Amino acid sequence: MVQEKRALIFNYLFWLTGFLLPFDQPWINYALGLLLLFFVVQWLTGKYQIKIQNPLLWLPLSYFLLHCIGMLYTQSQYTGWIELSAKSSFLIFPLLFSSNAISRDIIKTFKLFFIAGSGIICLYNLLLSFNQYIQHGNMSAFYYVAFSKGMHVQYLTIYLNLAILFILEILFDTSSQTKPIKKAYWVLLVLFFLVNITLLASRLATVVSYATILFYTVVRIISSPNYLRYSILAALFAASVLIIDYFAFKKINRFEQVEIF
């Protein structure tokens, strides 16, 4: 009974962290702090074990150790410790995923909470931008840094990109019997996130987002038994996205700044 309650507490903290990941500080810091504190206490008492041999853990750990070595010849110890503390966050999720506290079902629910949090932050940005537009009549409220009310546009674009990939994973999942109306909802949500990515107007993050989404979609279509059906649907969806971006870029095309430069 106690073990079940302990697992439930961890799951709720983990899912709360997934929901708050797209939010700005300090909310995500509080959630991560509570999650990490609970996990460390359970690990120290022997309730959770970390699989050190997990390859998922070694890559970020090596990245962190590289920065630790850099402290030996840094010109500014103060700046070095700030960078080191920032890079330490890269170890949190690899440690969690390398432990016996995480299962496939927990990760699946985590993805849903992350998608929900991404949708909430997008609605929040849209509502505040609309309110600013009503007050001042300036369309720039829907554009670039003015549109993102908390997190930097580049980071938020990366989170929305990840949310879209999670949704595509759900849409291509042949093991679950998803109703057509639910699939339509997921497709509209992908389109909603893409519109927000366009409004955020982060050049590099936007290009990377479109490239990763296209690559993942093509790979899943090729490996799917419904190759022709998915190809047609993907082509129609891509055409609708291109039409939206065509008119959007007439108003908010930051790529022109690169050409002028």
trRosetta pair geometry for C-beta under 8 A, 3 or more apart (Angstrom, degrees):
i j d omega theta_ij theta_ji phi_ij phi_ji
1 4 5.8 -54 -151 32 29 111
1 5 6.7 26 152 -15 63 104
2 5 5.7 -55 -151 37 34 110
2 6 6.3 36 151 -22 66 106
3 6 5.6 -52 -147 35 32 115
3 7 6.4 32 154 -18 64 105
3 47 7.8 -176 -124 -148 85 111
4 7 5.8 -54 -148 37 31 110
4 8 6.3 33 152 -22 64 107
5 8 5.5 -54 -147 36 32 113
5 9 6.4 36 154 -22 65 102
6 9 5.9 -51 -150 32 30 111
6 10 6.6 28 152 -15 63 106
6 42 6.7 132 -180 -109 123 128
6 47 6.6 -86 152 -176 154 151
7 10 5.8 -56 -151 38 33 111
7 11 6.3 35 152 -23 66 106
7 101 7.6 -173 -126 -147 76 77
8 11 5.6 -52 -147 34 32 113
8 12 6.4 30 156 -17 65 105
9 12 6.0 -57 -150 37 29 108
9 13 6.4 25 154 -15 64 109
9 38 6.6 -143 129 -160 111 148
10 13 5.8 -60 -148 40 31 109
10 14 6.0 32 154 -21 67 110
10 35 7.8 89 -150 -144 65 76
10 38 6.1 -172 -97 127 75 129
10 39 6.9 94 -130 -81 111 77
10 42 7.2 -25 -76 -12 129 162
10 101 5.7 -99 159 -169 153 121
11 14 5.6 -57 -146 37 29 113
11 15 6.2 23 158 -14 66 108
11 106 5.8 -118 -122 -127 95 109
11 109 7.6 27 -173 80 105 143
12 15 5.9 -55 -142 41 29 107
12 16 6.1 34 155 -22 64 107
13 16 5.6 -51 -144 36 29 114
13 17 6.5 35 153 -22 62 103
13 31 7.1 163 -167 -167 72 76
13 34 5.6 -136 -140 116 121 103
13 35 4.4 164 149 -95 113 79
13 38 5.8 136 19 35 172 150
14 17 5.8 -53 -154 32 30 113
14 18 6.7 31 148 -18 62 103
14 35 6.1 111 -80 -133 53 125
14 96 7.4 151 -118 -171 114 143
14 102 7.7 163 -138 -100 158 89
14 106 6.5 19 99 175 151 114
14 110 6.1 -60 142 -94 100 114
15 18 5.4 -49 -151 34 38 115
15 19 6.5 40 150 -20 66 102
15 106 8.0 -119 -59 -166 93 77
15 109 5.9 -41 -101 127 120 106
15 110 5.8 -129 -102 -98 64 61
15 113 4.5 148 -170 -39 82 163
16 19 5.6 -53 -150 34 34 113
16 20 6.2 15 157 -6 67 112
16 31 5.1 -151 122 -138 99 119
16 35 7.7 -167 68 -62 99 112
16 113 7.5 -85 -72 179 19 148
17 20 6.1 -67 -141 47 29 99
17 21 6.5 55 155 -55 64 89
17 28 7.3 80 -149 -152 68 74
17 31 4.4 166 -94 143 66 117
17 32 5.8 97 -128 -78 117 60
17 35 5.1 -10 -51 -39 138 154
18 21 5.9 -26 -151 -11 30 118
18 110 4.2 177 -69 -166 156 76
18 111 7.3 -87 -167 -61 142 19
18 113 4.1 90 95 89 115 113
18 114 4.3 -79 177 -58 95 84
18 117 6.8 -179 130 0 59 137
19 113 4.3 -74 -61 171 83 100
19 114 6.8 -119 -79 -79 33 35
19 116 6.0 -28 -122 81 92 104
19 117 4.0 153 -169 -62 49 118
19 120 8.0 31 -175 22 91 138
20 23 4.8 -55 -164 31 67 122
20 27 5.1 -135 -159 132 124 104
20 28 4.7 176 133 -93 102 68
20 31 4.6 144 52 -4 146 156
20 117 6.1 -129 -57 -133 20 144
21 28 6.0 88 -110 -124 31 125
21 114 5.9 -7 39 -126 130 93
21 117 6.2 108 43 99 74 153
21 159 6.5 174 124 -131 99 125
22 114 7.4 116 -24 -165 102 70
22 117 4.9 157 29 128 107 102
22 118 4.7 134 -43 -92 160 62
22 120 8.0 146 75 61 125 85
22 121 4.6 -138 121 9 118 152
22 151 7.1 -109 178 0 58 154
22 156 6.6 74 -161 -132 91 76
22 159 4.5 147 -104 151 90 153
22 160 7.6 79 -123 -58 131 66
22 163 7.7 3 -66 -49 136 130
23 27 4.7 -30 117 72 137 130
23 28 5.5 169 74 -45 88 97
23 117 6.7 -89 -27 -175 93 114
23 121 6.0 -159 -83 -85 64 124
23 150 6.7 -14 -168 108 56 161
23 151 7.4 174 172 -37 18 116
24 27 7.2 76 76 28 47 99
24 28 7.3 -131 135 3 11 111
24 150 3.1 -138 -18 166 136 117
24 151 4.7 -160 -81 -55 88 71
25 28 6.3 -74 -89 44 53 93
25 29 5.3 41 -134 -19 90 117
26 29 4.7 -60 -164 42 68 121
26 30 6.0 71 139 -28 89 96
27 30 5.9 -54 -154 30 32 110
27 31 6.7 25 154 -13 65 106
28 31 5.7 -55 -148 40 37 111
28 32 6.0 35 155 -17 69 109
29 32 5.9 -57 -143 41 28 108
29 33 6.0 32 157 -24 64 110
30 33 5.7 -57 -146 35 26 113
30 34 6.4 23 158 -15 63 106
31 34 6.1 -57 -149 38 29 107
31 35 6.2 27 155 -17 64 111
32 35 5.7 -58 -144 40 30 112
32 36 5.9 26 160 -16 67 111
32 89 7.6 0 180 -136 156 104
32 92 6.5 -13 -160 -159 111 164
33 36 6.0 -58 -141 40 25 106
33 37 6.1 26 159 -20 62 111
34 37 5.8 -56 -143 37 27 112
34 38 6.3 24 160 -16 63 108
35 38 6.1 -60 -149 37 26 107
35 39 6.2 22 156 -17 63 111
35 96 7.9 -9 154 -91 117 140
36 39 5.7 -56 -144 39 30 111
36 40 6.1 30 159 -21 66 107
36 92 6.1 -69 -89 -133 116 110
37 40 6.0 -55 -144 35 26 108
37 41 6.5 26 157 -18 62 107
38 41 6.0 -56 -150 35 29 111
38 42 6.4 23 155 -13 64 109
39 42 5.9 -62 -150 41 30 107
39 43 6.1 30 153 -21 67 110
39 48 6.5 -42 -162 40 73 164
39 95 7.7 115 139 120 145 113
39 96 6.5 -73 -124 -99 159 90
39 99 7.4 162 -162 25 115 171
39 101 6.7 -110 -126 5 99 172
40 43 5.5 -55 -144 37 31 113
40 44 6.2 31 157 -19 66 106
41 44 6.0 -55 -146 36 28 109
41 45 6.4 14 157 -6 62 111
42 45 6.0 -63 -145 46 30 103
42 47 4.1 -74 -171 66 86 122
42 48 4.7 63 120 -4 106 108
42 101 7.4 93 102 -86 144 131
43 46 7.8 52 179 -64 29 17
43 47 7.2 -82 -68 56 25 75
43 48 4.6 -52 -84 70 69 103
43 49 7.6 136 -134 -86 80 23
43 50 6.8 21 -136 -29 127 103
43 99 7.4 -83 -93 -123 111 139
46 49 7.9 13 -161 -68 54 83
48 99 5.1 15 175 -176 113 129
48 100 6.1 -173 -150 55 69 84
48 101 4.9 -12 -122 -49 126 108
49 99 6.4 157 83 -148 40 76
49 100 5.3 36 51 3 85 117
50 57 7.6 102 175 -100 107 157
50 95 6.2 -36 -124 -160 131 76
50 98 5.4 44 -162 110 81 102
50 99 4.9 -43 -96 -88 64 83
51 54 4.5 86 100 -34 103 107
51 57 7.6 175 88 -9 70 139
51 98 5.0 -135 55 177 80 83
51 99 7.1 180 3 -93 77 28
51 100 7.6 102 -33 -48 100 77
52 57 6.9 -108 -148 84 38 152
52 98 7.5 78 -81 162 23 135
54 57 4.7 79 81 0 97 106
54 58 7.5 -177 94 -16 55 85
54 94 8.0 171 105 -178 121 86
54 97 7.6 -176 154 111 153 82
54 98 4.0 -166 49 -128 152 102
55 58 5.6 -56 -148 29 43 112
55 59 7.0 43 163 -23 72 98
56 59 7.1 -55 -161 23 27 106
56 94 5.4 -171 138 -140 86 89
56 97 5.7 -73 125 103 149 122
56 98 5.9 -167 77 -71 106 95
57 60 7.0 -73 -163 47 36 94
57 61 5.7 30 153 -20 73 123
57 94 4.7 137 -109 160 56 110
57 95 6.7 81 -121 -83 108 46
57 97 7.9 -170 -65 77 82 88
57 98 4.4 18 -56 -65 122 155
58 61 5.5 -63 -140 44 30 114
58 62 6.0 35 161 -24 69 105
59 62 6.0 -54 -148 32 25 109
59 63 6.6 27 152 -19 60 106
59 94 7.7 -154 59 -113 82 148
60 63 5.2 -51 -147 36 39 118
60 64 6.3 39 153 -20 69 102
60 90 4.6 -161 -159 143 119 104
60 91 5.7 175 127 -90 122 55
60 94 4.7 -169 37 -16 135 154
61 64 5.7 -52 -148 36 32 110
61 65 6.3 32 153 -18 65 107
61 91 6.6 75 -86 -113 68 103
61 94 7.2 -138 -37 111 85 150
62 65 5.6 -53 -144 38 32 112
62 66 6.4 43 152 -28 63 101
63 66 5.8 -49 -155 26 29 117
63 67 7.2 25 149 -12 59 102
63 87 7.2 -142 129 -174 96 119
63 90 6.4 -63 89 118 129 155
64 67 5.9 -56 -159 36 37 108
64 68 6.6 41 144 -23 67 103
64 87 5.6 161 -114 135 76 111
64 88 6.6 79 -134 -101 127 50
64 90 6.3 -170 -64 70 103 116
64 91 5.9 3 -48 -57 155 113
65 68 5.1 -47 -148 32 40 117
65 69 6.5 44 152 -21 67 98
66 69 5.8 -49 -153 32 32 111
66 70 6.7 38 146 -24 61 104
67 70 5.2 -47 -151 29 39 120
67 71 7.3 56 148 -33 61 89
67 83 6.6 -141 -163 125 128 104
67 84 5.6 167 135 -105 119 75
67 87 5.1 93 22 62 169 167
68 71 5.8 -38 -167 8 39 116
68 84 6.8 87 -86 -131 61 121
69 72 6.0 -36 -177 6 50 115
70 73 6.9 -79 -162 51 47 80
70 74 5.9 66 146 -59 79 100
70 80 6.9 -163 114 -140 94 113
71 74 5.5 -35 -134 -1 37 122
71 77 7.3 62 -160 -128 89 73
71 80 5.0 128 -114 161 78 137
71 81 7.7 66 -119 -69 121 63
71 84 6.6 12 -68 -65 122 140
74 77 6.3 131 89 -82 117 45
74 79 7.2 -155 172 75 130 92
74 80 4.0 96 115 -72 174 137
76 79 3.9 41 105 22 124 110
76 80 6.1 164 93 -19 65 86
77 80 5.4 -57 -144 38 31 117
77 81 6.3 31 159 -20 67 103
78 81 6.2 -57 -152 33 26 105
78 82 6.7 26 150 -17 61 106
79 82 5.6 -55 -152 35 36 114
79 83 6.4 33 152 -16 68 105
80 83 5.8 -56 -149 39 31 109
80 84 6.1 32 152 -22 66 109
81 84 5.4 -51 -141 37 34 115
81 85 6.3 35 158 -20 66 103
82 85 6.0 -54 -149 35 28 108
82 86 6.5 27 151 -18 62 107
83 86 5.6 -56 -150 36 32 112
83 87 6.2 27 154 -16 67 108
84 87 5.8 -56 -144 39 30 107
84 88 6.6 47 151 -38 61 98
85 88 5.6 -38 -153 10 34 121
86 89 6.6 -43 179 9 41 109
87 90 5.6 -27 -177 6 62 117
88 91 5.9 -45 -173 19 54 114
89 92 5.7 -25 -164 -6 54 117
90 94 7.4 21 148 1 66 119
91 94 5.9 -72 -153 51 43 108
91 95 5.6 45 156 -27 79 112
92 95 6.1 -68 -159 34 22 110
92 96 6.5 15 154 -14 63 110
93 96 5.4 -52 -143 38 38 113
93 97 5.9 31 160 -14 70 108
94 97 5.9 -58 -138 44 29 105
94 98 6.0 24 160 -17 64 114
95 98 5.9 -64 -145 40 25 107
95 99 6.7 28 155 -30 61 109
96 99 5.9 -60 -155 23 31 114
96 101 6.6 -72 -159 71 74 118
96 102 5.8 92 151 -45 81 130
97 102 5.5 -56 -117 58 44 165
97 107 7.9 58 -115 -90 97 124
99 102 6.2 96 70 6 79 93
102 106 5.5 -135 -150 78 59 134
102 107 6.3 59 -178 -53 105 97
103 106 4.8 99 52 5 74 103
103 107 7.1 -140 95 -3 39 88
104 107 5.8 -57 -149 38 32 110
104 108 6.3 38 152 -25 66 105
105 108 5.5 -49 -147 32 33 116
105 109 6.6 29 155 -13 64 103
106 109 6.0 -57 -153 39 31 106
106 110 6.3 40 147 -27 64 107
107 110 5.2 -49 -147 32 35 120
107 111 6.6 41 153 -24 64 98
108 111 5.9 -50 -157 27 31 112
108 112 7.1 29 147 -16 61 102
109 112 5.5 -52 -154 34 41 113
109 113 6.5 40 150 -17 69 103
110 113 5.8 -56 -151 38 32 110
110 114 6.3 35 150 -22 66 107
111 114 5.5 -53 -148 35 32 114
111 115 6.4 35 152 -20 65 102
111 166 4.4 -177 -170 -152 112 130
111 169 7.6 -60 -178 67 158 136
112 115 5.7 -50 -148 34 32 112
112 116 6.4 34 151 -19 64 105
113 116 5.5 -53 -148 37 33 113
113 117 6.3 35 153 -19 66 104
114 117 5.7 -52 -147 36 31 111
114 118 6.4 33 153 -20 63 105
114 162 7.3 -60 151 117 135 111
114 163 6.3 -153 130 -98 93 86
114 166 6.6 132 82 -25 119 171
115 118 5.7 -55 -151 35 31 113
115 119 6.5 31 152 -19 64 105
115 163 5.0 130 -111 -153 65 98
115 166 5.7 -137 -64 93 108 133
115 167 6.3 115 -120 -63 135 93
115 189 7.4 45 -180 155 114 144
116 119 5.7 -55 -150 35 32 111
116 120 6.4 33 152 -20 66 105
117 120 5.6 -52 -146 34 33 112
117 121 6.4 28 158 -16 66 105
118 121 6.1 -56 -147 37 29 106
118 122 6.5 30 154 -19 63 107
118 159 5.9 -171 -105 139 108 102
118 160 5.8 143 -164 -101 125 62
118 163 4.0 -71 27 -77 172 157
118 193 6.8 17 143 -110 124 118
119 122 5.7 -57 -150 36 31 112
119 123 6.4 30 154 -17 66 106
119 163 7.8 173 -41 -175 72 151
119 189 6.6 -47 -93 -148 121 111
119 192 7.4 41 -124 108 88 137
119 193 7.8 -73 -87 -72 69 95
120 123 5.8 -57 -150 38 31 109
120 124 6.2 36 151 -23 65 107
121 124 5.3 -49 -146 35 34 118
121 125 6.5 37 154 -20 64 102
121 150 7.5 -87 -152 39 114 126
121 151 7.8 14 -177 15 145 120
121 156 7.3 -140 129 -140 136 114
122 125 5.8 -52 -150 35 31 110
122 126 6.4 30 153 -18 64 107
122 160 7.3 89 -71 -102 120 120
122 192 6.8 113 129 147 155 103
122 193 6.8 -112 -73 -104 158 61
122 196 4.7 -69 -133 -93 117 156
123 126 5.6 -56 -146 38 32 112
123 127 6.2 31 157 -20 67 107
124 127 6.0 -56 -146 35 26 109
124 128 6.4 18 159 -10 63 109
124 149 6.7 -109 130 42 99 134
125 128 6.1 -61 -147 42 28 105
125 129 6.0 25 157 -18 65 112
125 147 5.8 53 174 164 119 73
125 148 6.1 -31 -121 -110 134 39
125 149 5.4 -169 -109 -1 73 100
125 196 7.3 99 70 -142 138 113
126 129 5.8 -59 -144 40 27 110
126 130 6.1 30 156 -22 64 108
126 142 7.9 33 -126 -121 63 93
126 196 7.8 -84 -56 -100 105 101
127 130 5.7 -53 -146 35 28 112
127 131 6.4 31 153 -20 62 105
128 131 5.5 -51 -148 35 34 114
128 132 6.5 35 152 -18 65 103
128 149 5.2 42 72 -70 158 147
129 132 5.6 -52 -149 36 34 112
129 133 6.3 37 150 -22 65 104
129 141 4.4 153 -157 140 78 97
129 142 4.9 105 166 -84 140 63
129 146 7.3 103 -116 131 100 87
129 147 5.6 7 -86 -127 141 66
129 149 7.9 -135 -49 -51 81 107
130 133 5.5 -51 -147 35 33 114
130 134 6.5 37 152 -22 64 102
130 141 7.8 178 -51 114 19 132
131 134 5.7 -50 -150 32 32 113
131 135 6.5 26 153 -15 63 108
132 135 5.8 -59 -149 39 32 109
132 136 6.0 -19 170 23 70 111
132 138 7.3 -53 140 59 96 93
132 141 3.9 174 93 -129 123 146
132 146 7.7 -143 108 170 163 109
133 136 6.9 -77 -129 58 22 75
133 137 6.6 60 -176 -107 60 20
133 138 6.6 -130 -117 60 61 48
133 139 6.7 43 -120 -96 114 42
133 141 4.9 -141 -58 50 80 139
133 142 7.0 14 -62 -33 129 99
134 137 7.8 19 -157 -64 11 56
136 141 7.2 133 59 -46 116 127
138 141 5.8 108 91 -23 85 94
139 142 5.9 -46 -178 30 66 108
139 143 7.0 56 133 -18 75 117
139 251 7.2 -74 137 -177 141 130
140 143 5.1 -72 -152 43 51 118
140 144 7.9 -30 -169 37 81 100
140 146 5.6 63 140 43 82 161
141 146 5.3 -110 -128 142 36 122
141 147 7.0 108 151 -84 45 62
142 146 7.6 -6 18 97 16 105
142 147 5.5 43 -170 -97 30 110
142 199 5.6 -76 165 -148 81 120
142 252 7.9 -104 105 -66 88 147
143 146 6.0 29 67 52 63 109
143 147 5.7 154 36 -36 9 114
143 199 6.4 -113 -100 -165 42 72
143 201 6.2 19 -167 -4 74 144
143 251 7.8 -126 -87 131 130 98
143 252 4.8 -156 -125 -119 115 127
144 147 6.2 122 52 11 25 102
144 148 7.9 -71 145 8 33 95
144 153 6.2 -54 -165 -69 52 161
144 200 7.0 73 -117 -179 30 34
144 201 4.6 -55 -81 63 75 126
144 202 8.0 125 -133 -61 70 59
144 252 7.2 -168 -34 -162 88 114
144 254 6.9 110 -86 -67 118 134
145 148 6.2 -61 -146 46 39 98
145 152 7.8 -29 -117 -142 91 60
145 153 5.9 -100 -85 -29 58 120
147 153 7.4 68 65 -102 98 111
147 199 5.0 -179 -156 146 167 105
147 200 6.1 -131 84 -93 130 50
147 201 7.8 108 22 13 137 100
148 151 6.0 -83 178 73 123 63
148 152 6.9 74 114 -171 153 13
148 153 4.9 -164 -7 -80 146 71
148 156 5.4 -175 -123 11 131 156
148 200 6.0 53 -49 -123 113 93
151 155 5.1 -107 170 84 114 115
151 156 4.5 135 93 -59 120 99
151 159 7.7 27 114 6 164 139
152 155 4.8 78 66 13 89 105
152 156 6.9 -170 85 -7 41 90
153 156 5.8 -59 -142 41 30 109
153 157 6.1 36 158 -24 65 107
153 200 4.3 159 -158 -177 99 96
153 201 6.8 -28 178 62 150 63
153 202 4.4 172 124 -57 103 110
153 205 7.4 -179 128 44 77 146
154 157 5.8 -55 -151 33 27 113
154 158 6.7 29 151 -20 61 104
154 202 4.4 160 -88 -151 61 150
154 204 7.1 14 -128 66 112 99
154 205 4.6 170 -145 -37 67 139
155 158 5.6 -51 -153 31 35 114
155 159 6.6 34 150 -17 66 103
156 159 5.6 -52 -150 36 37 112
156 160 6.4 35 152 -17 67 104
156 200 6.0 -156 87 -122 113 147
157 160 5.7 -55 -146 38 32 110
157 161 6.3 41 151 -25 64 104
157 197 5.3 92 -135 -133 90 85
157 200 5.1 -170 -69 101 100 150
157 202 4.7 -130 -10 43 152 130
157 205 3.8 102 92 135 138 133
157 206 6.3 -75 -162 -65 146 60
157 209 6.0 -103 165 -46 98 139
158 161 5.5 -51 -151 32 31 118
158 162 6.6 31 151 -18 63 103
158 205 5.7 -90 -53 -145 76 117
158 208 7.8 -4 -101 93 81 129
158 209 7.5 -140 -100 -75 39 100
159 162 5.7 -53 -152 35 33 111
159 163 6.4 37 149 -21 65 104
160 163 5.4 -48 -146 34 36 116
160 164 6.5 41 152 -21 65 101
160 193 4.7 172 -171 -169 104 104
160 196 5.9 -151 -124 91 157 117
160 197 5.4 -162 100 -69 141 96
160 200 7.8 174 16 -5 147 150
160 209 7.2 7 90 -129 91 142
161 164 5.8 -54 -154 32 30 112
161 165 6.7 30 149 -17 63 104
161 197 7.2 87 -63 -102 77 136
161 205 7.4 -138 -29 176 135 88
161 208 7.1 -12 -115 108 165 89
161 209 3.9 -126 -97 -120 118 95
161 212 6.2 66 179 65 121 132
161 213 6.9 -120 -150 -49 83 101
162 165 5.6 -52 -150 35 35 113
162 166 6.5 39 150 -21 65 102
163 166 5.6 -52 -152 33 33 114
163 167 6.6 33 150 -18 65 103
163 193 5.9 -159 90 -120 118 153
164 167 5.6 -54 -150 36 34 111
164 168 6.4 36 151 -19 67 104
164 190 5.4 90 -135 -134 91 85
164 193 5.3 -162 -68 96 100 146
164 194 7.1 78 -98 -59 142 82
164 209 7.5 79 36 -170 142 101
164 213 5.7 -22 120 -103 134 119
165 168 5.6 -50 -145 36 33 113
165 169 6.5 42 151 -25 62 101
165 212 6.8 -43 -74 136 124 112
165 213 6.8 -127 -73 -98 78 70
165 216 5.8 113 -128 -2 95 178
166 169 5.6 -50 -155 29 32 117
166 170 6.9 33 147 -18 62 101
167 170 5.6 -52 -156 33 38 112
167 171 6.4 35 149 -19 68 105
167 186 5.1 168 -167 -170 106 101
167 189 6.1 -161 -118 92 153 114
167 190 5.4 -162 100 -72 147 96
167 193 7.9 172 6 10 146 146
168 171 5.5 -52 -143 38 36 112
168 172 6.1 20 161 -6 69 110
168 190 7.2 82 -59 -103 81 136
168 213 7.2 161 -39 -146 151 79
168 216 6.0 100 105 121 152 124
168 217 6.3 -98 -149 -83 142 79
168 220 6.9 177 158 11 107 161
169 172 6.3 -65 -142 46 25 99
169 173 6.4 44 152 -48 61 101
170 173 5.6 -43 -152 4 31 121
170 176 7.8 -41 -159 58 71 140
170 178 7.2 97 161 -76 90 153
170 186 6.1 -140 91 -130 124 153
171 178 7.6 -96 -118 62 44 162
171 183 6.2 99 -125 -142 88 91
171 186 5.6 -174 -70 115 101 143
171 187 7.3 91 -103 -68 140 78
172 220 4.4 -49 -129 -179 162 138
172 224 6.5 -108 -152 -82 100 127
172 230 7.7 52 -108 -125 91 143
173 176 5.0 23 119 26 119 102
173 178 7.4 91 71 -22 99 123
174 224 7.4 155 -51 -137 126 91
174 225 7.6 68 -106 26 158 106
178 182 5.1 -120 -177 86 92 122
178 183 5.4 109 124 -60 119 91
178 186 8.0 -10 175 -5 148 139
179 182 4.6 89 62 7 83 105
179 183 7.1 -150 96 -7 43 86
180 183 5.5 -54 -147 36 35 113
180 184 6.3 39 154 -22 67 102
181 184 5.6 -49 -151 32 33 114
181 185 6.7 39 147 -22 62 101
182 185 5.4 -46 -153 30 37 116
182 186 6.7 37 150 -18 65 101
183 186 5.7 -52 -151 35 36 111
183 187 6.4 37 151 -20 67 104
184 187 5.6 -52 -147 36 33 113
184 188 6.4 33 154 -17 65 105
185 188 5.9 -57 -150 38 29 109
185 189 6.4 30 152 -21 64 107
186 189 5.5 -55 -149 35 32 113
186 190 6.6 38 151 -22 65 100
187 190 5.7 -49 -153 30 34 113
187 191 6.6 33 149 -16 64 104
187 237 6.8 -115 -160 -109 111 130
188 191 5.5 -52 -150 38 36 114
188 192 6.3 43 148 -24 66 104
189 192 5.3 -47 -146 33 35 117
189 193 6.5 36 154 -18 65 102
190 193 5.9 -55 -150 37 31 109
190 194 6.4 32 151 -20 64 107
190 237 7.8 12 97 -171 131 135
191 194 5.6 -54 -147 36 32 113
191 195 6.5 37 153 -22 64 102
191 237 7.6 -126 -74 -157 102 97
191 240 7.1 -32 -118 115 125 124
191 241 7.1 -140 -123 -85 81 87
191 244 7.8 131 -165 -18 97 163
192 195 5.8 -51 -152 32 30 112
192 196 6.7 29 150 -16 62 105
193 196 5.6 -54 -152 37 35 113
193 197 6.4 41 149 -23 66 101
194 197 5.4 -47 -148 32 35 115
194 198 6.6 39 150 -20 63 101
194 241 5.7 -55 149 -129 156 113
194 244 7.6 97 114 84 112 144
195 198 5.6 -52 -154 33 34 114
195 199 6.5 30 150 -16 65 105
195 244 6.4 -78 -95 164 89 144
195 248 7.8 -175 -142 -81 72 152
196 199 5.6 -54 -146 39 35 110
196 200 6.3 40 153 -24 66 103
197 200 5.7 -51 -147 32 31 114
197 202 8.0 -78 -165 37 71 91
197 205 7.8 -138 -155 121 98 98
197 206 5.8 136 161 -115 102 84
197 209 5.7 -135 -153 105 148 166
198 201 7.0 26 167 -68 39 66
198 206 7.3 86 -96 -129 44 128
198 244 7.2 -147 -21 129 167 104
198 245 5.8 -147 -110 -107 135 81
198 248 4.9 24 161 134 137 160
198 249 7.8 -95 -159 -59 110 74
198 252 7.4 110 156 82 83 126
199 248 7.6 -94 -68 -161 63 131
199 252 7.0 34 -125 97 47 169
200 205 7.6 -53 114 88 126 129
200 206 7.5 174 81 -70 97 102
201 206 7.1 -20 -144 -46 24 141
201 252 5.5 -107 -82 155 136 113
201 254 4.8 114 175 -12 110 130
202 205 3.9 13 107 40 123 117
202 206 5.7 158 77 -27 64 88
203 206 6.0 -66 -151 32 18 109
203 207 6.7 12 159 -13 59 107
203 254 5.5 -119 -65 104 99 117
203 255 6.1 135 -124 -84 107 71
203 258 6.9 119 -143 -40 156 129
204 207 5.9 -57 -151 36 32 109
204 208 6.3 27 154 -15 67 109
205 208 5.7 -55 -144 41 31 111
205 209 6.1 38 154 -26 65 107
206 209 5.6 -53 -147 33 29 114
206 210 6.5 24 158 -13 64 105
207 210 6.1 -58 -149 39 29 106
207 211 6.2 27 154 -19 64 111
208 211 5.7 -58 -145 39 30 112
208 212 6.2 24 161 -15 67 109
209 212 6.2 -59 -144 39 25 103
209 213 6.1 22 159 -15 63 112
210 213 5.9 -57 -142 41 28 110
210 214 6.0 28 159 -19 64 110
211 214 5.9 -58 -146 38 25 109
211 215 6.2 24 157 -19 63 110
212 215 5.7 -53 -141 38 30 111
212 216 6.1 28 160 -17 65 108
213 216 6.0 -56 -144 38 26 108
213 217 6.2 25 157 -19 63 111
214 217 5.9 -59 -146 38 27 110
214 218 6.3 25 158 -18 64 108
215 218 6.0 -58 -148 36 27 108
215 219 6.4 25 156 -18 63 109
216 219 5.9 -58 -149 37 29 111
216 220 6.3 23 157 -14 65 110
217 220 6.0 -61 -147 41 28 106
217 221 6.2 28 156 -21 65 109
217 234 5.7 142 168 -135 128 134
218 221 5.8 -55 -145 36 29 111
218 222 6.3 30 158 -20 64 107
219 222 6.0 -56 -149 34 27 110
219 223 6.5 9 159 -3 63 113
220 223 6.1 -66 -144 48 30 101
220 224 6.0 39 155 -39 66 111
220 230 7.6 -119 115 171 89 154
221 224 5.6 -56 -146 22 30 118
221 227 6.2 91 167 -139 77 63
221 230 4.6 -165 -123 112 91 126
221 231 5.7 107 -173 -72 136 71
221 234 6.2 -60 -77 -16 142 154
222 227 7.0 38 -124 -123 27 108
224 227 5.7 157 81 -75 83 56
224 230 5.4 53 77 1 152 153
226 229 4.3 -43 173 46 102 118
226 230 5.3 103 108 -23 93 99
227 230 6.3 -69 -149 42 21 103
227 231 6.1 23 157 -25 62 113
228 231 5.6 -56 -147 33 28 115
228 232 6.6 26 158 -17 64 104
229 232 6.1 -58 -154 34 28 107
229 233 6.4 21 154 -12 64 110
230 233 5.7 -58 -144 42 33 110
230 234 5.9 34 157 -21 68 110
231 234 5.9 -56 -144 38 26 110
231 235 6.3 28 155 -21 62 107
232 235 5.8 -55 -148 34 29 112
232 236 6.5 27 154 -16 64 106
233 236 5.9 -55 -149 37 31 110
233 237 6.3 28 154 -17 65 108
234 237 5.7 -56 -145 39 31 110
234 238 6.1 34 155 -21 66 107
235 238 5.7 -52 -143 36 29 112
235 239 6.4 33 154 -23 62 105
236 239 5.7 -52 -150 32 30 114
236 240 6.7 29 152 -18 63 103
237 240 5.8 -54 -153 34 34 110
237 241 6.5 34 150 -18 66 105
238 241 5.6 -54 -149 36 34 112
238 242 6.3 36 152 -20 66 106
239 242 5.7 -53 -148 36 31 112
239 243 6.5 34 153 -21 63 104
240 243 5.7 -51 -150 33 33 113
240 244 6.5 33 153 -17 64 104
241 244 5.8 -55 -150 37 33 111
241 245 6.2 26 155 -14 67 109
242 245 5.8 -56 -141 42 30 107
242 246 6.1 41 155 -33 64 103
243 246 5.6 -48 -148 24 28 117
243 247 7.0 15 159 -5 60 102
244 247 6.6 -67 -159 41 29 98
244 248 5.9 24 151 -18 67 117
245 248 5.3 -58 -136 43 34 112
245 249 5.7 34 165 -24 71 107
246 249 6.4 -54 -144 33 19 106
246 250 7.3 29 149 -27 53 100
247 250 5.8 -45 -161 17 38 118
247 251 7.6 18 151 -4 61 103
248 251 6.2 -72 -168 41 40 100
248 252 6.0 -39 165 43 79 103
249 252 6.7 -85 -119 68 32 61
249 253 4.0 61 -174 -82 79 102
249 255 7.4 -15 -149 28 118 112
250 253 6.9 37 -67 -25 12 115
253 256 4.8 70 114 -13 107 107
254 257 5.5 -30 -173 13 60 118
254 258 7.9 64 138 -16 67 92
255 258 5.6 -42 -166 26 52 114
255 259 7.0 52 141 -17 70 99
256 259 5.4 -51 -152 35 44 113
256 260 6.2 44 151 -20 71 102
257 260 5.7 -51 -145 36 33 110
257 261 6.2 35 153 -21 64 107
258 261 5.7 -55 -147 37 30 112
